[in-house]
Amino acid sequence: MSGQGYQQYCALARTLDVVGDRWTLLIVRELWPGARRFTDLVDGLPGISRKLLTDRLRDLERNGILSRVQLPPPAARVVYELTDDGRDLATAVTPLISWGARRMGDRAPGEAFRARWSAVAMVGLADRDAAKGVREIYQYIIGDSAFHFIVADGAIELRDGRAEGASVIWTTDDNTWTHILSGKTTTSLASASGALRIVGDKKAVKRFRKIFSRRWMLSQIKSDVIARQGA
């Protein structure tokens, strides 16, 4: 947090001293799948000014959450990426994503949307027990966006872009994807209409569906509510 912070000897206050400013956690969200250029961050954070983004990046770098990396030629450009501490913070955000998922509802007119935003929620809420013993890559191509999940015996990593050797490839458009996310339609109905294509070996598709089961993710969100009510 800019300025003097809260000046309280409290773990929550310490956290908010670092990430309590507006946009900060969304920058962490943007960097979760991998390194991004400044222009990528501007595109992924509709509404933020370049000056404010520069200030937030500087604060996060000073606090050890991200680092600036100069790529070698021929790229020869600066990108921002999470440090180990930043990745720990990204993981810690998962309960907040679960909490916010209960408030999503339908997409309102004029609301910005990027497909990779939902990927961050997916990696946090996926069924890691179902991923045990599985070593596969699952590719998503949604409109102009591409990201993939690397599953390695219970561990699940989210990465930007297209991957070589994906076991399952999921292809759809932004509108269909938001309808699936909101529950307006199902993957079965979207597939039947041709709006969604899932390509891969049948057994791999079955494993993929289990790991990223919508029912499982909703149960995780609901179990969080039940756990708090029973506490």
Backbone hydrogen bonds in HBPLUS format (Angstrom, degrees):
<---DONOR---> <-ACCEPTOR-->    atom                        ^
c    i                          cat <-CA-CA->   ^        H-A-AA   ^      H-
h    n   atom  resd res      DA  || num        DHA   H-A  angle D-A-AA Bond
n    s   type  num  typ     dist DA aas  dist angle  dist       angle   num
A0010-CYS N   A0008-GLN O   2.96 MM   2  5.50 127.2  2.25 106.7  91.2     1
A0014-ARG N   A0010-CYS O   2.90 MM   4  6.17 151.7  1.98 150.0 158.5     2
A0015-THR N   A0011-ALA O   3.01 MM   4  6.32 153.7  2.08 146.2 152.7     3
A0016-LEU N   A0012-LEU O   2.91 MM   4  6.24 163.1  1.94 153.5 157.7     4
A0017-ASP N   A0013-ALA O   2.81 MM   4  5.99 137.2  1.99 143.0 154.9     5
A0018-VAL N   A0015-THR O   3.01 MM   3  5.42 139.0  2.18 105.2 116.2     6
A0019-VAL N   A0015-THR O   2.88 MM   4  6.16 165.2  1.90 155.3 160.1     7
A0020-GLY N   A0016-LEU O   2.83 MM   4  4.06 136.9  2.02 121.9 120.8     8
A0024-THR N   A0021-ASP O   3.26 MM   3  5.77 155.8  2.32 126.0 133.1     9
A0026-LEU N   A0023-TRP O   3.11 MM   3  5.15 120.0  2.49  96.8 112.5    10
A0027-ILE N   A0023-TRP O   2.96 MM   4  6.25 141.1  2.11 153.1 163.8    11
A0027-ILE N   A0024-THR O   3.11 MM   3  5.22 128.7  2.39  98.0 111.1    12
A0028-VAL N   A0024-THR O   3.17 MM   4  6.60 153.2  2.25 145.6 152.8    13
A0029-ARG N   A0025-LEU O   2.91 MM   4  6.23 151.4  1.99 140.8 148.8    14
A0030-GLU N   A0026-LEU O   2.97 MM   4  6.22 153.0  2.05 140.9 147.3    15
A0031-LEU N   A0027-ILE O   3.08 MM   4  6.38 142.3  2.23 145.2 154.9    16
A0031-LEU N   A0028-VAL O   3.14 MM   3  5.18 125.9  2.45  96.2 109.9    17
A0032-TRP N   A0028-VAL O   3.01 MM   4  6.10 121.9  2.36 144.8 159.6    18
A0032-TRP N   A0029-ARG O   3.28 MM   3  5.22 147.2  2.39  98.0 107.3    19
A0034-GLY N   A0031-LEU O   3.08 MM   3  5.27 143.2  2.22 105.5 116.6    20
A0036-ARG N   A0080-TYR O   2.95 MM  44  5.39 152.3  2.02 146.5 153.4    21
A0080-TYR N   A0036-ARG O   2.81 MM  44  5.39 163.3  1.83 146.9 150.7    22
A0040-ASP N   A0037-ARG O   3.08 MM   3  5.03 120.4  2.45  93.8 108.9    23
A0041-LEU N   A0037-ARG O   3.03 MM   4  6.39 153.7  2.10 151.2 157.9    24
A0042-VAL N   A0038-PHE O   2.99 MM   4  6.34 152.7  2.07 149.4 157.1    25
A0043-ASP N   A0039-THR O   3.07 MM   4  6.29 157.7  2.12 143.1 148.4    26
A0044-GLY N   A0040-ASP O   2.88 MM   4  6.12 148.3  1.99 144.6 154.1    27
A0045-LEU N   A0041-LEU O   3.01 MM   4  6.01 114.8  2.45 140.1 153.6    28
A0045-LEU N   A0042-VAL O   3.37 MM   3  5.28 154.7  2.44  97.1 104.4    29
A0048-ILE N   A0045-LEU O   3.14 MM   3  5.97 168.0  2.15 150.7 151.1    30
A0053-LEU N   A0049-SER O   2.95 MM   4  6.17 161.8  1.98 152.2 157.7    31
A0054-THR N   A0050-ARG O   2.93 MM   4  6.07 157.2  1.98 144.1 150.4    32
A0055-ASP N   A0051-LYS O   2.96 MM   4  6.28 156.9  2.02 148.4 154.6    33
A0056-ARG N   A0052-LEU O   2.89 MM   4  6.16 162.1  1.92 153.5 158.0    34
A0057-LEU N   A0053-LEU O   2.90 MM   4  6.05 164.5  1.92 154.6 158.8    35
A0058-ARG N   A0054-THR O   3.00 MM   4  6.16 154.9  2.07 145.0 152.0    36
A0059-ASP N   A0055-ASP O   2.97 MM   4  6.27 156.8  2.03 148.3 154.4    37
A0060-LEU N   A0056-ARG O   2.92 MM   4  6.16 163.7  1.95 154.0 158.1    38
A0061-GLU N   A0057-LEU O   2.91 MM   4  6.05 151.9  1.99 145.2 153.1    39
A0062-ARG N   A0058-ARG O   2.94 MM   4  6.13 158.3  1.99 147.0 153.0    40
A0063-ASN N   A0059-ASP O   3.00 MM   4  6.24 142.5  2.14 142.7 152.9    41
A0065-ILE N   A0060-LEU O   2.87 MM   5  5.18 155.3  1.93 163.7 159.2    42
A0064-GLY N   A0061-GLU O   3.11 MM   3  5.13 162.4  2.15 105.0 109.4    43
A0083-THR N   A0065-ILE O   3.02 MM  18  5.59 168.3  2.04 129.6 130.8    44
A0067-SER N   A0081-GLU O   2.85 MM  14  5.60 153.7  1.92 159.4 168.2    45
A0081-GLU N   A0067-SER O   3.07 MM  14  5.60 156.5  2.13 153.7 161.1    46
A0069-VAL N   A0079-VAL O   2.81 MM  10  5.32 167.5  1.83 160.1 163.0    47
A0079-VAL N   A0069-VAL O   2.88 MM  10  5.32 158.1  1.93 148.5 155.4    48
A0071-LEU N   A0077-ARG O   2.78 MM   6  5.34 168.9  1.80 162.0 158.4    49
A0076-ALA N   A0072-PRO O   3.09 MM   4  4.91 173.5  2.09 107.6 108.8    50
A0087-ARG N   A0083-THR O   2.86 MM   4  6.20 149.3  1.96 151.0 158.8    51
A0088-ASP N   A0084-ASP O   3.02 MM   4  6.33 149.4  2.12 143.1 151.5    52
A0089-LEU N   A0085-ASP O   3.01 MM   4  6.32 149.9  2.10 141.3 149.6    53
A0090-ALA N   A0086-GLY O   2.91 MM   4  6.23 152.4  1.99 144.3 151.8    54
A0091-THR N   A0087-ARG O   3.04 MM   4  6.31 158.0  2.09 147.6 152.1    55
A0092-ALA N   A0088-ASP O   3.01 MM   4  6.27 149.6  2.11 142.3 151.1    56
A0092-ALA N   A0089-LEU O   3.02 MM   3  4.94 113.8  2.48  92.3 108.9    57
A0093-VAL N   A0089-LEU O   3.12 MM   4  6.40 122.5  2.47 142.0 156.4    58
A0093-VAL N   A0090-ALA O   3.15 MM   3  5.24 146.0  2.27  99.1 109.1    59
A0094-THR N   A0091-THR O   3.19 MM   3  5.72 161.1  2.23 113.5 118.8    60
A0096-LEU N   A0093-VAL O   2.85 MM   3  5.31 126.2  2.14 114.2 129.1    61
A0097-ILE N   A0093-VAL O   3.06 MM   4  6.45 148.8  2.16 150.2 159.8    62
A0097-ILE N   A0094-THR O   3.03 MM   3  5.01 117.5  2.43  96.9 112.6    63
A0098-SER N   A0094-THR O   2.94 MM   4  6.28 159.0  1.98 156.3 162.0    64
A0099-TRP N   A0095-PRO O   2.95 MM   4  6.13 154.0  2.02 141.2 148.2    65
A0100-GLY N   A0096-LEU O   2.87 MM   4  6.09 157.1  1.92 146.4 152.6    66
A0101-ALA N   A0097-ILE O   2.82 MM   4  5.98 139.5  1.98 146.8 158.2    67
A0103-ARG N   A0100-GLY O   2.89 MM   3  5.34 158.5  1.94 114.1 121.3    68
A0104-MET N   A0101-ALA O   3.39 MM   3  5.30 169.9  2.40 107.4 106.9    69
A0111-GLU N   A0108-ALA O   3.04 MM   3  5.53 162.5  2.07 137.5 138.3    70
A0117-TRP N   A0114-ARG O   2.99 MM   3  5.65 154.5  2.06 118.6 126.1    71
A0118-SER N   A0115-ALA O   3.19 MM   3  5.81 129.8  2.45 113.2 122.4    72
A0120-VAL N   A0117-TRP O   3.23 MM   3  5.56 135.2  2.44 102.8 113.0    73
A0122-MET N   A0118-SER O   2.97 MM   4  6.28 154.3  2.04 148.0 155.8    74
A0123-VAL N   A0119-ALA O   3.00 MM   4  6.25 159.3  2.05 152.2 155.3    75
A0124-GLY N   A0120-VAL O   3.32 MM   4  6.46 145.3  2.45 137.0 145.8    76
A0125-LEU N   A0121-ALA O   2.97 MM   4  6.14 143.1  2.11 148.6 158.6    77
A0126-ALA N   A0122-MET O   2.93 MM   4  5.68 122.0  2.28 148.5 157.6    78
A0127-ASP N   A0211-ILE O   2.92 MM  84  4.83 174.0  1.93 147.8 148.7    79
A0132-LYS N   A0129-ASP O   3.22 MM   3  5.39 160.9  2.25 104.2 110.0    80
A0134-VAL N   A0131-ALA O   3.11 MM   3  5.32 160.5  2.15 127.3 128.4    81
A0154-GLY N   A0131-ALA O   2.92 MM  23  4.44 129.3  2.18 111.3 104.0    82
A0153-ASP N   A0134-VAL O   2.70 MM  19  4.99 163.9  1.72 147.7 152.6    83
A0136-GLU N   A0151-VAL O   3.05 MM  15  5.29 130.7  2.30 129.0 143.3    84
A0151-VAL N   A0136-GLU O   2.85 MM  15  5.29 168.1  1.86 179.3 176.3    85
A0167-SER N   A0137-ILE O   2.78 MM  30  5.58 144.2  1.91 146.4 156.5    86
A0138-TYR N   A0149-PHE O   2.95 MM  11  5.19 160.0  1.99 147.7 154.2    87
A0149-PHE N   A0138-TYR O   2.88 MM  11  5.19 155.8  1.94 144.2 151.0    88
A0139-GLN N   A0168-VAL O   2.84 MM  29  6.10 165.7  1.86 170.2 165.8    89
A0170-TRP N   A0139-GLN O   2.76 MM  31  6.09 165.3  1.78 159.3 163.6    90
A0140-TYR N   A0147-PHE O   2.82 MM   7  5.43 168.1  1.83 173.4 173.3    91
A0147-PHE N   A0140-TYR O   3.06 MM   7  5.43 157.5  2.11 147.6 154.4    92
A0141-ILE N   A0170-TRP O   2.74 MM  29  6.06 159.2  1.78 170.4 175.7    93
A0172-THR N   A0141-ILE O   3.05 MM  31  6.58 154.4  2.12 158.0 164.4    94
A0142-ILE N   A0145-SER O   2.82 MM   3  5.18 148.2  1.92 148.3 157.1    95
A0145-SER N   A0142-ILE O   2.90 MM   3  5.18 157.6  1.95 134.4 133.1    96
A0143-GLY N   A0172-THR O   2.94 MM  29  6.41 155.6  2.00 150.9 147.1    97
A0161-GLY N   A0146-ALA O   2.78 MM  15  4.79 137.6  1.96 141.6 127.6    98
A0148-HIS N   A0159-ARG O   2.84 MM  11  5.42 162.9  1.87 158.9 163.6    99
A0159-ARG N   A0148-HIS O   2.89 MM  11  5.42 159.6  1.93 164.7 169.0   100
A0150-ILE N   A0157-GLU O   2.80 MM   7  5.08 159.3  1.84 146.4 153.5   101
A0157-GLU N   A0150-ILE O   2.96 MM   7  5.08 160.4  2.00 138.0 144.2   102
A0152-ALA N   A0155-ALA O   2.85 MM   3  5.12 165.9  1.87 150.2 154.6   103
A0155-ALA N   A0152-ALA O   3.21 MM   3  5.12 165.2  2.24 111.2 111.7   104
A0169-ILE N   A0199-VAL O   2.83 MM  30  5.16 156.8  1.88 149.7 157.5   105
A0199-VAL N   A0169-ILE O   2.90 MM  30  5.16 166.8  1.92 148.8 151.7   106
A0171-THR N   A0197-ARG O   2.87 MM  26  5.18 162.1  1.91 154.1 159.6   107
A0197-ARG N   A0171-THR O   2.92 MM  26  5.18 160.9  1.95 151.3 157.4   108
A0177-TRP N   A0173-ASP O   3.01 MM   4  6.18 160.9  2.05 154.5 160.6   109
A0178-THR N   A0174-ASP O   2.96 MM   4  6.25 157.8  2.01 153.5 158.2   110
A0179-HIS N   A0175-ASN O   3.10 MM   4  6.35 150.3  2.19 144.1 152.5   111
A0180-ILE N   A0176-THR O   2.92 MM   4  6.24 148.1  2.02 149.2 158.0   112
A0181-LEU N   A0177-TRP O   2.92 MM   4  6.17 161.9  1.96 150.7 155.8   113
A0182-SER N   A0178-THR O   2.94 MM   4  6.07 153.8  2.01 143.6 150.1   114
A0183-GLY N   A0179-HIS O   3.11 MM   4  6.02 118.9  2.50 130.1 143.5   115
A0184-LYS N   A0179-HIS O   2.82 MM   5  4.87 123.3  2.14 150.0 157.0   116
A0185-THR N   A0179-HIS O   3.25 MM   6  5.61 150.5  2.34 121.8 119.2   117
A0183-GLY N   A0180-ILE O   3.19 MM   3  5.12 144.4  2.33  96.3 106.8   118
A0190-ALA N   A0186-THR O   2.93 MM   4  6.12 164.3  1.95 152.8 157.8   119
A0191-SER N   A0187-THR O   2.83 MM   4  5.90 152.4  1.90 143.3 150.9   120
A0192-ALA N   A0188-SER O   2.94 MM   4  6.12 157.3  1.99 144.4 150.9   121
A0193-SER N   A0189-LEU O   3.03 MM   4  6.23 145.1  2.16 144.7 153.1   122
A0195-ALA N   A0190-ALA O   3.00 MM   5  5.20 122.8  2.34 161.1 162.2   123
A0196-LEU N   A0190-ALA O   3.17 MM   6  5.24 136.8  2.37 121.4 115.7   124
A0194-GLY N   A0191-SER O   3.10 MM   3  5.13 147.2  2.21  99.6 109.7   125
A0204-ALA N   A0201-ASP O   3.02 MM   3  5.20 115.0  2.46 101.9 117.9   126
A0205-VAL N   A0201-ASP O   2.85 MM   4  6.13 159.7  1.89 161.4 168.1   127
A0206-LYS N   A0202-LYS O   2.98 MM   4  6.19 152.0  2.06 142.9 150.5   128
A0207-ARG N   A0203-LYS O   3.03 MM   4  6.34 155.3  2.09 145.0 151.0   129
A0208-PHE N   A0204-ALA O   2.84 MM   4  6.05 161.6  1.88 151.4 157.2   130
A0209-ARG N   A0205-VAL O   2.84 MM   4  6.03 160.6  1.88 150.8 155.4   131
A0210-LYS N   A0206-LYS O   3.12 MM   4  6.29 147.0  2.23 140.2 148.6   132
A0211-ILE N   A0207-ARG O   2.99 MM   4  6.24 162.2  2.02 154.5 158.8   133
A0212-PHE N   A0208-PHE O   3.04 MM   4  6.18 164.5  2.07 153.5 157.5   134
A0217-MET N   A0213-SER O   3.03 MM   4  6.36 165.4  2.05 152.9 156.2   135
A0218-LEU N   A0214-ARG O   2.90 MM   4  6.12 162.0  1.93 152.9 157.7   136
A0219-SER N   A0215-ARG O   2.94 MM   4  6.12 147.3  2.05 141.0 150.5   137
A0219-SER N   A0216-TRP O   3.05 MM   3  5.01 115.5  2.48  92.1 108.3   138
A0220-GLN N   A0216-TRP O   2.93 MM   4  6.29 144.2  2.06 148.0 158.2   139
A0221-ILE N   A0217-MET O   3.08 MM   4  6.42 153.2  2.16 146.5 153.2   140
A0222-LYS N   A0218-LEU O   2.90 MM   4  6.15 161.1  1.94 149.9 155.0   141
A0223-SER N   A0219-SER O   2.76 MM   4  5.81 152.5  1.84 143.4 151.5   142
A0224-ASP N   A0220-GLN O   3.20 MM   4  6.32 140.1  2.37 135.6 144.2   143
A0225-VAL N   A0222-LYS O   3.02 MM   3  5.12 118.5  2.41  96.4 111.2   144
A0226-ILE N   A0222-LYS O   2.95 MM   4  6.33 162.5  1.98 154.7 159.0   145
A0227-ALA N   A0223-SER O   2.85 MM   4  5.91 158.4  1.90 142.1 148.4   146
A0228-ARG N   A0224-ASP O   3.15 MM   4  6.30 152.5  2.22 138.9 145.6   147
A0229-GLN N   A0225-VAL O   2.92 MM   4  6.21 154.5  1.99 149.6 157.4   148
A0230-GLY N   A0226-ILE O   2.92 MM   4  6.08 147.9  2.02 149.6 157.6   149
A0231-ALA N   A0228-ARG O   3.31 MM   3  5.15 149.4  2.41  93.9 102.7   150
